[in-house]
Each structure stands twice: as C-alpha cells, then as structure tokens.
Amino acid sequence: VVPGETALAFYKAKNPTDKPIIGISTYNVIPFEAGQYFNKIQCFCFEEQRLNPQEEVDMPVFFYIDPEFAEDPKMAKVDLITLSYTFFEAKEGQNLPLPGYQ
C-alpha cells in the first residue's frame, strides 16, 4: 500500500460451531509506532457481528496509510505494517473501550 492511497482488505471469519455466535473484533497494528498513521475509513471492528453455525464471511476494511508516514524518520526502516484482528464472543452488557480513550 502506498501512503496516501486507499486500500481494501478482506478478513475471513468462520463460525466452526453448531450454534450462532455474536462477536466483536478488536484490532492491532504492528509495529506499534506505525499505528498512528493507519486510518480506517470503514471497518467491521467494534461492531457486533453475528455468525450463524458453520457460516464463513469476508469482512472488509477500507483504509489508508497517512502520507506523513513517509516523512517520519522513525518510520524510515519500516517496510511492513501488519493489521490483525481478534474476534471473540460478546457477552451481554459487555462494552469494549475505544483505543486511546479512557
């Protein structure tokens, strides 16, 4: 992905169980310092997703890397940014904190 250009990625999620699951995804950017330059335009994260038994879905993420990434001397040796997601079953009444907010 070229900094400043938008990109679309898909993550595959599958419910291998015999019961419906309602879950929430959280994300992580590696290296941590590059996270400030990663901007999601549209994402499935932090919204409950329902997966029926044995259902497999593609979940889109529309994003861009801020052009300032290329100007930051601390990012000079960074040529790979990894975006990962953790999907876990939501519990009734459970709310996730937004990253960076208390």
N, C-alpha and C positions, 0 to 999 in steps of 0.2 A: 504494500500500500504506500503510495506516495503521499507525504504530508500535505495536507490541504485538500486532497481529493477524497470524495466519499467512497465508501465501500459497503458491500452487503455480504454478510456471512450467515451461514445456517448451522445451527447446532441440532443434533438429532437426540430426541428423548424417547425412551421406550418404557412402558409400564409392563414389566415381565410377570406381574402378579395376576391373580384371578379376581381382584377387586379394584374398583375405581380409586384413584389417588388424586387428591388435591394437594398441590405442592407449590413451593416458592423457590425461585432461583436467586442466588447471590453471585456476584462476580468478583474476580480478582485480576489485576494486571501485574505482570512481571516483565521487566524489573519494576519495583515499586515506584521509583523516581519517574518513570515514564507515564504513570497513571494520570498525572496532571495534564498530560497532552492528549489523552484518549477521551474522545467525546462521542457519546451515544446519542444519535438523533432519534432512533426508535428502537425499543428493546422490550423483550418479554420479561426481563428481570424485575423483581419486586412486585409483580402482579401474580395473583394466584392462577395456576394453570390446572385444569382437570384433564387427567389421562385415564381413559377407560381401560378395562382389562386388556392386556396384550396390544394396546394401541401404541403406535410409533408415529411421532410427528417431527417435522422440521420447524425449528423456532428461529426466526430471522432477527438479525441485529444489523441495523443500518448505522454506520459510524464514520468518523474521520479522525485523523491524527492532526492536531493543531500545527499549522506551518511553523510556529515558533519552536517546535521540537528540533527542526534542522538548524536553528540558530543557537541553541543551548549548548555550550561547550561541555557540560556534564553528560550530554547525550551523544557526544561525538563517536564513541565506541559502541553505541547501542545499534545493532542492526536487526534485532529480533525483539518484538513485543508479543507476549503471549497473553491472550484473553481467555480465561477459563471460568466455568460456571459450576456451582454446586447446587443440585436440585434436592430438596428434602421435603418430606411431608409436612404440611402445615397443620398446626394444632389449633383447635378452636380458641379464639381470643388472643392468639399469638400475633405480635406485630414486630417486624424487623426494623431496626434503626437504619436510617439512611446513612451511607458512608460520609464521614466528615462532619456529622451533626450530632450534637449531644441531646 
